[in-house]
Amino acid sequence: MPCTDNSVPIDQILCGDNLELIQRLPDCSIQLVITSPPYFQQRDYGSGMGNEKSVNDYIEILLCLFRECVRVLTEDGNIVFNIGDKYQNSNLLLVPYRFALAAMDTGGVRLVNEITWVKKNPTPRQFSRRLVSSTEPFFHFAKSDRYFYNPKAFLAKSETPQSPKKKNGTTVGQKYFQLIDKSELSEAEKTCARTELEQVIQEVKSGKTHSFRMKIRGIHAAPFGGQEGGRTSQLRNKGFTIIRIHGNKLKRDVIETPVATLKGNKHPAIYPVEVVEEFLHLLTPTGALVLDPFMGAGSTAVACKRLGRHYIGYDINAEYCEDAQQRVLQTSDGSQQHLFDFEANS
């Protein structure tokens, strides 16, 4: 049973069994759990998790911890688990997805998103009968529909404003003018189309409209699901329709970054601090308390210190704990800087 002691070891990395340690935390005390457990039979983890005889045993042990993560989570809290996959007898086991389904079956959480980490520098292996794995899932679970969520801060650096020339102004606008000229529209319809196209280009240049799309009868298909009186009707009766797009770029469920390496660090699998930072931006306010029950090389603690969040970390390996603590000590706090760009499509 969980301990009822309300003392919480803030900004500490503790060495020991994570299931025993997490049971000391009070209910509803953590705003984000983010972690990457040892992958199933990928490396020699000694007596630690990851060496189970079957994938079912691995998932069951992981679920014991997951249930405790749900218990300690606040009602507006979030859980993020990164789990790698495994080939066995040439079969991809789909370990991450087996875990995600089992986690939902435990009750108490909903699966909000699968965010795909695209590794820009995957391990350079050559397989004659399959492709190199270069992605891993991060599963985002929430305890209630009131979970903290700040999408404006997620992948924010990739959203630097474009100049009007790169928007649907000079470049794309000229393309639409050319399409109007080549279209089957009547001269009156073409004149009207050019006039409205000029208007929306000026809206983009002034910042009133973020971007736009134009559809022209005989060139573009009718909008999917269009109804009478809407864009389908405009396309048929006017010969064109203009779709204005307002707001920021779409937030995709993809993060692209290289795999992290640290000279002299003993941990065999380090996920990038920058990936953790993006989840901190998205799922926590400043000052939130974050738990990583598989702290490993300390990426979560480093990210928390940079962004003004508090952390608790567990790891069973004393060397990993020592290295992680040293890494945190060498980290400056309070920086809100994103350290690399992500691609985002609108």
C-alpha positions as CSV (number, residue, x, y, z in Angstrom):
1,M,0.0,0.0,0.0
2,P,1.2,3.6,-0.7
3,C,2.8,5.5,2.2
4,T,0.6,8.3,3.6
5,D,3.7,10.4,4.5
6,N,3.2,13.7,2.7
7,S,6.9,14.5,2.4
8,V,8.0,14.6,-1.2
9,P,11.7,14.5,-2.2
10,I,11.6,17.4,-4.7
11,D,14.6,17.9,-7.0
12,Q,16.2,14.6,-6.0
13,I,17.4,11.5,-7.8
14,L,17.0,8.5,-5.6
15,C,18.7,5.1,-6.1
16,G,16.5,2.1,-5.5
17,D,13.6,0.0,-6.6
18,N,11.2,2.4,-8.3
19,L,8.0,0.5,-7.3
20,E,9.0,0.7,-3.6
21,L,10.0,4.4,-3.9
22,I,6.9,5.5,-5.8
23,Q,4.7,3.9,-3.1
24,R,6.1,6.5,-0.7
25,L,4.5,9.3,-2.7
26,P,1.1,10.6,-1.7
27,D,-1.9,10.4,-4.0
28,C,-2.4,13.2,-6.5
29,S,1.1,14.7,-6.0
30,I,2.7,14.6,-9.4
31,Q,1.6,16.7,-12.4
32,L,3.6,14.8,-15.1
33,V,5.1,11.3,-15.2
34,I,7.5,11.0,-18.2
35,T,9.8,8.1,-18.6
36,S,11.5,5.5,-20.9
37,P,11.6,2.1,-19.3
38,P,14.3,-0.4,-20.2
39,Y,13.3,-2.0,-23.5
40,F,12.4,-5.7,-23.6
41,Q,15.5,-7.9,-24.1
42,Q,17.4,-5.2,-25.9
43,R,20.4,-5.0,-23.6
44,D,21.8,-6.7,-20.5
45,Y,20.1,-4.9,-17.7
46,G,21.5,-7.2,-15.0
47,S,18.8,-7.9,-12.4
48,G,16.8,-4.9,-13.5
49,M,13.7,-4.7,-15.7
50,G,14.0,-5.7,-19.4
51,N,15.3,-9.2,-18.9
52,E,12.0,-10.9,-18.5
53,K,11.5,-14.3,-20.2
54,S,8.4,-13.2,-22.1
55,V,6.9,-9.9,-23.4
56,N,3.8,-10.6,-21.3
57,D,5.9,-10.8,-18.1
58,Y,7.6,-7.5,-19.1
59,I,4.3,-5.7,-19.7
60,E,2.8,-7.1,-16.4
61,I,5.7,-5.8,-14.4
62,L,5.5,-2.5,-16.2
63,L,1.8,-2.2,-15.5
64,C,2.4,-2.6,-11.7
65,L,4.5,0.6,-11.9
66,F,2.0,2.3,-14.3
67,R,-0.9,1.8,-11.8
68,E,1.2,3.6,-9.2
69,C,1.9,6.4,-11.7
70,V,-1.8,6.8,-12.1
71,R,-2.4,6.9,-8.4
72,V,0.2,9.7,-7.7
73,L,-1.0,11.8,-10.7
74,T,-3.1,14.9,-10.1
75,E,-6.5,15.1,-11.7
76,D,-5.1,17.5,-14.4
77,G,-1.9,15.5,-14.8
78,N,-0.4,13.6,-17.7
79,I,1.7,10.5,-18.2
80,V,4.1,10.0,-21.1
81,F,5.8,6.6,-21.7
82,N,8.4,6.0,-24.4
83,I,8.8,2.2,-25.2
84,G,10.9,0.6,-27.8
85,D,10.0,-2.5,-29.9
86,K,11.7,-5.8,-30.3
87,Y,12.2,-8.4,-33.0
88,Q,12.0,-12.1,-32.0
89,N,12.4,-14.9,-34.5
90,S,12.1,-12.3,-37.2
91,N,8.7,-11.1,-35.9
92,L,8.2,-7.6,-34.7
93,L,6.5,-8.0,-31.3
94,L,4.7,-4.6,-31.2
95,V,5.7,-4.3,-27.5
96,P,4.8,-0.6,-27.3
97,Y,1.3,-1.1,-28.6
98,R,0.7,-4.2,-26.4
99,F,1.6,-2.0,-23.4
100,A,-0.6,0.9,-24.5
101,L,-3.6,-1.4,-24.9
102,A,-2.9,-3.1,-21.5
103,A,-2.5,0.3,-19.8
104,M,-5.9,1.5,-21.1
105,D,-7.4,-1.7,-19.8
106,T,-6.2,-1.0,-16.3
107,G,-8.7,1.8,-16.1
108,G,-8.2,5.3,-14.8
109,V,-6.6,6.8,-17.9
110,R,-7.3,7.6,-21.5
111,L,-4.8,7.5,-24.3
112,V,-4.7,11.0,-25.8
113,N,-2.0,10.7,-28.4
114,E,0.8,8.6,-29.8
115,I,3.6,11.0,-30.6
116,T,6.2,9.6,-32.9
117,W,9.9,10.3,-32.3
118,V,11.7,10.3,-35.6
119,K,15.4,9.7,-35.1
120,K,17.4,11.7,-37.6
121,N,20.5,9.5,-36.9
122,P,19.2,5.9,-36.4
123,T,21.8,3.2,-35.6
124,P,23.4,2.4,-39.0
125,R,22.5,-1.2,-39.4
126,Q,22.0,-3.1,-42.6
127,F,19.3,-5.7,-42.8
128,S,18.8,-7.7,-46.0
129,R,15.1,-8.5,-45.4
130,R,13.7,-5.5,-43.4
131,L,14.2,-1.7,-43.1
132,V,16.1,0.0,-40.3
133,S,13.9,1.2,-37.4
134,S,14.1,4.9,-37.1
135,T,11.0,5.8,-35.0
136,E,9.7,5.2,-31.5
137,P,6.3,6.0,-29.9
138,F,5.7,8.3,-26.9
139,F,2.2,7.5,-25.5
140,H,0.4,10.4,-23.8
141,F,-2.1,9.3,-21.2
142,A,-4.3,11.5,-19.1
143,K,-6.2,10.9,-15.9
144,S,-9.2,13.1,-16.7
145,D,-10.5,15.3,-19.5
146,R,-9.2,18.3,-17.5
147,Y,-5.6,17.5,-18.2
148,F,-3.2,20.4,-18.5
149,Y,-2.5,21.2,-22.1
150,N,-0.6,24.1,-23.7
151,P,-0.3,23.4,-27.5
152,K,0.9,26.9,-28.3
153,A,4.1,26.1,-26.5
154,F,4.7,22.8,-28.2
155,L,7.2,22.9,-31.1
156,A,7.0,26.7,-30.9
157,K,10.4,27.5,-32.4
158,S,9.3,26.0,-35.7
159,E,6.6,28.6,-36.0
160,T,8.7,31.7,-36.8
161,P,6.6,34.0,-39.0
162,Q,7.2,33.6,-42.7
163,S,7.6,36.6,-44.9
164,P,4.6,37.4,-47.2
165,K,6.6,36.2,-50.2
166,K,6.8,32.7,-48.7
167,K,3.1,32.6,-47.8
168,N,0.3,32.4,-50.3
169,G,1.2,35.9,-51.6
170,T,3.7,36.5,-54.4
171,T,4.6,32.8,-55.0
172,V,1.3,30.9,-54.6
173,G,-0.8,33.9,-55.6
174,Q,0.8,34.0,-59.0
175,K,0.2,30.3,-59.4
176,Y,-3.6,30.9,-58.8
177,F,-3.6,33.8,-61.3
178,Q,-2.1,31.5,-63.9
179,L,-4.7,28.8,-63.1
180,I,-7.5,31.4,-63.5
181,D,-6.2,32.4,-66.9
182,K,-6.1,28.8,-68.1
183,S,-9.5,27.8,-66.6
184,E,-12.8,27.3,-68.3
185,L,-14.4,30.1,-66.4
186,S,-16.2,32.9,-68.3
187,E,-14.5,36.3,-68.6
188,A,-16.9,37.7,-65.9
189,E,-16.0,34.8,-63.5
190,K,-12.3,35.3,-64.2
191,T,-12.5,39.0,-63.4
192,C,-14.3,38.3,-60.1
193,A,-11.8,35.5,-59.2
194,R,-8.8,37.8,-59.8
195,T,-10.4,40.6,-57.7
196,E,-11.1,38.3,-54.7
197,L,-7.6,36.7,-55.1
198,E,-6.0,40.1,-54.9
199,Q,-8.0,40.9,-51.8
200,V,-7.0,37.7,-49.9
201,I,-3.3,38.2,-50.9
202,Q,-3.4,41.6,-49.2
203,E,-5.0,40.0,-46.1
204,V,-2.1,37.6,-45.9
205,K,0.5,40.4,-46.4
206,S,-1.1,42.5,-43.7
207,G,-1.3,39.6,-41.3
208,K,-5.1,39.5,-41.2
209,T,-5.2,36.0,-42.7
210,H,-2.5,33.4,-42.0
211,S,-2.8,31.7,-45.4
212,F,-5.4,30.5,-47.9
213,R,-6.3,27.9,-50.5
214,M,-8.2,28.6,-53.7
215,K,-10.3,26.0,-55.7
216,I,-11.3,26.7,-59.3
217,R,-14.0,24.9,-61.2
218,G,-12.7,22.5,-63.8
219,I,-9.3,22.4,-62.2
220,H,-9.8,21.4,-58.6
221,A,-12.2,18.8,-57.1
222,A,-15.1,20.0,-55.0
223,P,-14.4,20.2,-51.3
224,F,-15.0,16.9,-49.5
225,G,-18.3,17.0,-47.6
226,G,-19.3,20.3,-49.1
227,Q,-23.0,21.1,-48.8
228,E,-25.4,23.3,-50.7
229,G,-24.8,27.0,-49.8
230,G,-21.2,26.2,-48.9
231,R,-17.9,25.9,-50.9
232,T,-19.4,23.3,-53.2
233,S,-22.1,25.8,-54.2
234,Q,-19.6,28.6,-54.6
235,L,-17.4,26.5,-56.9
236,R,-20.4,25.6,-59.1
237,N,-22.1,29.0,-59.2
238,K,-19.2,31.5,-59.0
239,G,-16.5,29.2,-60.6
240,F,-14.2,29.4,-57.6
241,T,-14.0,29.4,-53.8
242,I,-11.3,30.8,-51.4
243,I,-10.6,29.0,-48.1
244,R,-9.0,31.3,-45.6
245,I,-6.8,29.7,-42.9
246,H,-6.5,31.5,-39.6
247,G,-4.2,30.8,-36.6
248,N,-1.0,29.0,-36.0
249,K,0.5,26.0,-37.8
250,L,-1.0,22.6,-37.1
251,K,0.5,20.8,-34.2
252,R,1.6,17.4,-35.6
253,D,2.1,14.3,-33.5
254,V,5.8,14.0,-34.7
255,I,9.1,15.1,-33.1
256,E,12.2,14.9,-35.2
257,T,15.6,15.0,-33.5
258,P,18.9,13.0,-33.4
259,V,19.5,10.4,-30.8
260,A,21.5,11.8,-27.9
261,T,25.1,10.8,-27.0
262,L,27.1,11.9,-24.0
263,K,30.8,11.4,-23.8
264,G,31.8,9.3,-20.8
265,N,28.2,8.5,-19.7
266,K,27.7,4.9,-18.8
267,H,24.0,4.7,-19.8
268,P,23.5,2.7,-23.0
269,A,20.3,4.5,-24.2
270,I,19.9,8.3,-23.7
271,Y,16.9,10.0,-25.0
272,P,17.3,13.7,-25.9
273,V,16.7,16.4,-23.4
274,E,15.0,18.4,-26.1
275,V,12.3,15.8,-26.6
276,V,11.5,15.9,-22.8
277,E,11.5,19.7,-23.0
278,E,8.8,19.7,-25.7
279,F,6.5,17.5,-23.5
280,L,7.2,19.8,-20.5
281,H,6.1,22.8,-22.6
282,L,3.0,21.0,-23.8
283,L,1.9,19.2,-20.6
284,T,3.1,21.3,-17.5
285,P,3.1,24.8,-16.2
286,T,6.2,26.4,-14.8
287,G,6.8,25.0,-11.3
288,A,5.2,21.7,-11.9
289,L,6.4,18.5,-10.2
290,V,7.6,15.9,-12.7
291,L,8.4,12.2,-11.9
292,D,10.7,9.9,-14.0
293,P,10.7,6.4,-12.4
294,F,13.4,5.3,-14.8
295,M,15.7,8.3,-14.6
296,G,18.7,6.7,-16.3
297,A,21.1,9.4,-17.7
298,G,19.0,12.2,-16.2
299,S,17.5,13.8,-19.3
300,T,14.2,14.5,-17.5
301,A,15.9,16.2,-14.6
302,V,18.1,18.3,-16.9
303,A,15.0,19.4,-18.9
304,C,13.1,20.3,-15.7
305,K,16.0,22.4,-14.4
306,R,16.3,24.2,-17.7
307,L,12.6,25.0,-17.8
308,G,11.8,25.8,-14.2
309,R,10.0,22.6,-13.3
310,H,10.7,20.4,-10.3
311,Y,11.6,16.7,-10.6
312,I,11.8,13.4,-8.8
313,G,13.9,10.6,-10.3
314,Y,14.4,7.0,-9.5
315,D,16.9,4.5,-10.8
316,I,18.1,1.1,-9.5
317,N,21.6,1.6,-10.9
318,A,23.9,3.6,-8.6
319,E,26.3,4.6,-11.4
320,Y,23.4,6.0,-13.5
321,C,22.2,8.0,-10.5
322,E,25.6,9.4,-9.8
323,D,26.1,10.4,-13.5
324,A,22.6,11.9,-13.7
325,Q,23.2,14.0,-10.6
326,Q,26.5,15.3,-12.0
327,R,24.8,16.1,-15.2
328,V,22.1,18.1,-13.4
329,L,24.7,20.0,-11.4
330,Q,26.3,21.1,-14.6
331,T,23.0,22.4,-16.0
332,S,22.0,26.0,-15.9
333,D,18.5,26.6,-14.7
334,G,15.6,28.7,-15.9
335,S,16.4,28.7,-19.6
336,Q,13.3,28.6,-21.8
337,Q,15.4,28.1,-25.0
338,H,14.5,25.4,-27.5
339,L,17.8,23.9,-28.6
340,F,17.0,22.8,-32.1
341,D,14.4,23.2,-34.7
342,F,11.6,20.8,-35.5
343,E,9.8,20.6,-38.8
344,A,6.1,21.3,-38.8
345,N,3.7,21.3,-41.7
346,S,0.7,23.5,-42.0
